[in-house]
Amino acid sequence: MVNFIKRDKNDIYGMPILGFLFKNKWFLLVFKLLIVALFVYAICLGFVDQSSENIFTTKLFWGLFWPFFMVVSLGSLGRVFCGVCPHGFLGKYITKLGLKKSLPKKLQNPMFGGLLLVIGWWMVYYMYPAVYKTPYATALFFSVLTIYAVLIFFVFNNMEYCKNFCPIGVLTRAYSKVGFTWLGTYKNACSSCKTFDCAKVCSYNLKPFTFDKKNSMEDCTLCMDCANACEAVSFKAKAPSSSLFKQFKPFKSEVWIILLITASISITMSFHHALGRSAIVEEFPWVKTARYFESIFDFGGMDTIGLFAFIYAIISTIVIATGGIYLAAKVLKQPFKELFYSLGFAFAPLFIIGGLSHLWEFFFYHTANDIVNAFIYGFSLNMEYMKPLATRQDSWVHLFAIFNYLAALWAFVIIIARLRLIEASKIRKVIAFPLASALIVFYLGLNFYKIYVFKEYGMLQRGHSHNTSMKTEGSHNGH
């Protein structure tokens, strides 16, 4: 154990204010307890006050926690959301009192949680946009999720819920690689260590002193327990996506969740929520497919266009990404699987950076005032409700669209960096580059196409005979 160390200038633990926020164990404990209290209170209020006036329950979960805090922090600071997650915080104590069974190898797959997110949340969301949006539904959803987490924590050891069953576990692990922070250790101090306190205290059975050598933080959730056990642990600010510029052992599930989330959010939102508001909405293939099946089956209150937009997005994303990398593998004379699980990480910015476009737009349109007003209502504060910071008539808000192009640019940069790690001639790499970047080109082209459609054909007029227009508007307001 090391009790004192001279920290580098880029070590966040050595910075006066940030060091206190990220390392002081008492502050972190109080902060985590506060998050747990808010979590429990919001659920209880959702059951007690089921009226539409209870915006605290819905906005806390669907506005503050997701998407705002998690998306903003994940692409910058990394998995700090996991570090303060109520499930993970409580799970450390529950698992100590539990059965401590080992998880069977056939269940050790993070895609269990990933598919729960993609299917159980996103597919259902597009089929029934308002299904999770009431206070009661929100409270019930997170109550069931909490019971699910508690049972897994109680039965299995090694925080298996976070590793394999959490709906956002593999997502946060994959997208945190885009951020600019890194938890590691000071090598000189670790070289003579005989106690391994940082590893002993880790609830995930990780060895922080190996992170730098592996160029991987593995399942680290940035709970900071190791930093409180030994001063040799560092938390440094580095160049964005620095780990993606070097070799590391890839987790296959991370690449697949990147593709599925890109499809579920970035592409489906463009298909359904953006192009769904255009005057030529009926001309798109997912709409025509929905209309065809509507003429055969009665789907009731289901948003069939949302469902088929989701299906088309999933299929097109996987086909374009795998097809492009398959052709690139042929050009580079490399095994397809190895290349796919190496270059696939380059698609991460498309959501985690590109998503900031809508995130910040909606922040000024309604997220900021929604969150403030939610706390005013939830705690009966004697304050006036806050008004939106901007309206859709404010053109300056559209400047945030630049994040879509920054996302594509950064994805191209990562593709180039990862191609450099491959042994092949420069000419082959040059030829392979546009092929491997097919999904990025598609994403970029889709953004340009949306601009063209609205400029050429305009918006769908209210009152038009398009039975999903109001659903789409409702989805926009809730996103």
N, C-alpha and C positions, 0 to 999 in steps of 0.2 A: 504493500500500500504506500502511495506517495502522499505526503501531507502538504507539500508546497512545490510549485513549479513556476518558472518564468514563462508566461504565455506569449505566443506570437501576436503581432498586431491585428491579424485577421481572426483571432480567436474570440468569439462572441462572449465566452465566459469571462474574458478579461476586460470587457467593456463595462464601464460603471453602471449604466442603467440596464442595458440588455443582459448583462451578466447576472444581475439580480433577478430579472424576470424569468430567465431560462434556467438558472441554476439553484437559486435559494430554495431549499427543500420545504421550508415553512410557508413561503409564499406560494409555491407550487401546490402544496397540500391544501391550503385555504382556497386557492383558485379552483382546484379539482372538486373540492367539496361544494363550492358554489355552483359549479356546472351540474353536479349531481342534484343539488337542491332545485335548480331551475328545471331540470329534466323531469324530476318527480312531480313538482308543482304543476308544470304544464300538462302532464298526463292527467293528474287528478282533476285539474280545472276543466279539462276536456270532457271528462265524465260528468262532472257536477253541472257545468254550464255548457249545454249543447247548442245554445243559440248562435245565430250567425254573428252576433255582436262580440262573441268571444274570439277575438283575433289573436289573443296571446298564444294560445295553443298552436294554431296553424302557422302563424308568422315566426314563432320561435324555431320550429322545426324546419319549415319549408322556406323561410326567408333568411334567418340568421345563421343557423347551423348549416343547412344546405339550401341554396348553393353558395351563399356569400362567403362565410368564414372558411369553409373547407376548400372551395375552388381557389380563392385568393391566396390562402396560406400554402396550399399543396404545390403550386407552381413556383413558389418563392422560398418559403422557409422549410418546406418538406412536410413530413408526417406529424406536424405538431397537433393536428386535429386528433390523431390517434392517441397522442400523449395525454390529452385531457378528456378523452372519450369516457363517458360514465360507465359503459359496459366494460371497457378494459380496466379502468380504475377499480371498480368493484370486483371484477373477475380475479384480480390478483389475490384478494382475500378469500373469495369463494372457493377457488381451486385449492387453497391450503387446507380448507376444511372438508374437501370433497373426497371422492373415491380414488383419485389419482391414477386412473387407468391409462394405459398407453393406447393411443389412437391406432386402429388397424391400418396397415400400409395402404390398403385399397381405398381408404377414406382420406388419405393424406393428399388432397388435391384442392388447392385454393379456388378452383373453378366452381366448386360447389357453391361457395358464397357469391362468386362473380355471376353465375347464371341466375341465382336468386335475385340479384339486382336487375339484370337485364330483362328477365322474364317476369319476375314477381312485381317489379316496379315499373320499368319503362314500357314494356309491352302492354301491361294493364293500363298504364297512364294514357297511352295513345288510344286505346280502345274505349276507356271510360275516363275522360279527362278530370272529372270532378270527384272520382270515387274516394280519393284519400284526402280531400280538401276540407271536409267539415271538421269541427273540433272533436266530435265523437269518433269519427273514422281515424283521425290522426292519433288520438289517445289510444284507441284500440290497436292500431297498427304497431305503435311503439311498445305497447304492453305485451303484445304477442312476441315481438322481436326480443324484448327483454327477458321474457320467460324462456324463449328459445336459447338465448345466450347463457342465462343462469344454469340451465340444465347441462349444457355442454361444458361450461366451466366446472360444474360440480362433479361431472362424471370423469372428465379427462384432465390430464396434467399438461404442463408446458404451454398453457395459453392457446390450446388448439382452436378455440373459437376464433380468436383474432387471426390465426394463421390460415385456417381452412374454411371456416363457416361464416365469417362476418361478410355481409353483402358488399362492404366497401373495403375489405382488407386487402385483397389483391389489387384493387384499383389504386388505393393510396400508395401501396408499395411500388407500383409501376410508374405512376405519374410523379412521385416524389423525386425521381431521377432527373426531372427537368429543372428542379430547384437549384438554389445556389448555396445551400448549407451542407455541411458534412460532419458527422460525428465520427471521431477517431481517437487516437491516443498519441502521446509523445513517445516516439520510438526509443529514445535514449533512456527515458524513465522506465519503460516497460522491459527493457533488455535484462535488467537485474531483478525483476519482480518475481517473487516466489509465493505470493499469497493469492493472486488473481482475484482480488476483491470485486473488480468490475464485472467479471463473469459470474461470480458466486451470487451477486445480488440481482442479476438479470432474470426476470420472470420467464423470459423466452428462451433461456439456455443459450444465449449468444455470447460470443467472445469479442468484445469491442476492439481489443488489441489486434485482431486479424482483419478488421474492415479495410484498412489502408492497403494491405498486401493483396487482398482479394478484389479490391476495387468494387466492393459490394457491402452495403449495410444490412443485407439479408432482410430479416423480419423486424428490424429495429423500428420501434414506434416513437422514438424520441421522448420516452417517459422521463428520462434524465436520472433514473435511479443509479446508474453506473457512475454518473458524474458526481453524485453525492457520496459514493463509496470510495472514490479515488480521484485525486487531483490531476492525475496523468491523462484523464479523459478530456478531449477537446471538442469544441463545437465551432467549426470554422466557416467563415464566409468564403466561398470559392467561386470560380467562374461558373455561370449557369450551365447545367447539363455536363459538368466536367467529367463525371464518371462514364458518360456515353461516348466520350472521345477516346476511351481506352478499352482494352479487352477485359471482359468479366464473364463469369459463368452465368448465362441467361436462364431465367425462369420462364419456361414456355407459357405458363398461364398468364404472365404479364403481357406478352405480345398479343395473346388472344383477347385479353380484356381491353387492351388499347384499341384493337380493331372493333370490338363489339361496342365499346363506349363511343368511339368515333361515329359508328353507324347509328347507334341508338340516340345520340344527342345531336352532334354536329350535322350529320347528313339528314336524319329524319326531321329535325327542326327546319332545315332548309326546304325539304320536300313538302312537309305538311303545314307548318306554321308560317313560313315565309311565302313560298310559291302558292300556298293555299289561300292567300289573300289577294292574289293577282286576278285580273279580269279573265284570264284564259285558264283558270284552274281546272275546268272540265277537260282540258286537252292533255293533261298529264297521264301517263300510263297507270299510276297507282289509283288515280281517280276513276279512270275508265274500267279498271279491274274491279274496283269497289262497286261501281254502278252495275256491272255485269252480274256479280254475285248477289247484289241487292234485288235484282230482278228474279232471282231464283229462290233465295232464302229470306226469311224475315229475321233480321238481326236485332230487332227490338231497339233499345236505346244505345246500342253500340255505335261508336264512331268508326265505321268501316273504312273510311278514307284514312284515318289515323292508323288503323291496323295495317292496311296494305302499303302505306307510306313507310311504315316501320319495316315490313317484310322486304320491300324493294331496296330500302337502304341497307339492310343487313346483307342481302345477296350481292348487291352491287359493290359494297365495300370489300367484302371478302374476295369476290371474283377479281376485282381490279387490283387489290393488294397482292394476292397470291399469284395471279397471272403475271403481273409485272415483274415480281421477284423471281418467278419461275424462268421467265425469258432472260432476266439478268443473270441467273445462275448458269444458264446455257452459254451465254456470252463469256462469262468469267471462268467457265469450266469448274464450277464449285458445286458441292452437294446442295440441293435445293433447301433441305430442312435447316442446315447450318446457316445458310445465307438468310433464310426467312427469319429465324430466331435471333439473328444479329441485326439485320436492317430494320426489322419490324419496330424497334424502339424509336426509330426516327419519326414515326407517325404520332407519337405522344403529344407534341405541341399543338396538333390540329384541334384537339379539344381543350387542353388545359390552358393554352395561351389564346387560341381562337375564341374560346368560350368567354373570355373577358370582355369581348365586344358586347354581347347581349347583357352580360352581368352588370357592367357599368352603366349601360343605357338604362336598364331596368332599375338600377340603384337610384338614379336621379328621377326616373318616372314614378316609382312607387316603393321600392325596397326600403330606402332610408326612412321615409315617413311611416311605412308599415311597421318597421321594427320599433321605432320610437312610440308610435301610437299603441302598439301591442303591449309595451311595458306600462304605458299610462293606464290602459284598461286592466291589465293583469294585476296591477298593484294599487288600483284606484287612486292614482296620483292626481293631485289638484293642479292640473296643467291643461292648457288648450291643446287640442290635437294638431299635430304638425301637418302642414300642407306639402304636396310634392315639390321637389326641388326644380323640376323641369316638366315640360309637356312635350308632346310629340311635334308641336309646332316649333320648338326650339331646335334650330338646325345644328347648333354646336354639339349637341349630344351625339349626332351621327359621326363625329370625329373618332369615336371609339371603334368604328368599323376597321380602323387601322390594325387592330389586334388580329383580325382575320389574315391580313397579309404578312404581319410579323410572324404569325404562327407558321404559315407556309414557308417563309424565308428561313426560319429557324429549323424547320423540318429538313429543308434542302441542305442546310449546313451540317446537320447531324448525319444525313445520308452520305455526304462527301467524307466526313470524318470517319465513318465506319467503313466506307469503301477503301479508305487508305490502310486499314488494318488487314486487308485481304491481299494475299500474294497473287498478283496478276499484273499484266502489262498495263501501262497507262492508257493505251488506245482501247483496250478492252474495258477498262473502268469508265472511260469517257462514253463508250457506246452503251454500257450497262446503266449508267446514271439515269437517263430519262426513263428507262424501263423500270428500274427499281423505285423511281419516284412517281409511278403512275397514279397512286392514290393521292399524292400531294397535288399533282396536276389536276386531277378530278375535283378535289376540294377547292382549289383556286379557281378552276373554270366554273364551278357551281356558283361561287360568289360573284363572278363577273356576269354569269347568266341571270342571276336574280336582278342585278342592276339593269341589264338590258330589258328584261321582261317588264319591269315596272315603268321603265322609261318609254318603252314601245307600246305597251297595252294598258298600263295604269292599274289602279286598285280595283278590287271587286266592290261594287257599290252595295251599300246596305239595302236589304230588301230584295236583292237578287235571288233568284230561285236556286240557291246553293245551300242545301240543308245542313252543311257543316260550318258555314261561315261564322255563326254565333258561337259554335263550339270552339272554333279556332281562336276567336277573340277571347273567349273565356280561358282557354289554355294559355294564351299569351299573358293575360292578366295574372294567372296563377303561377307562371314559370319564374 
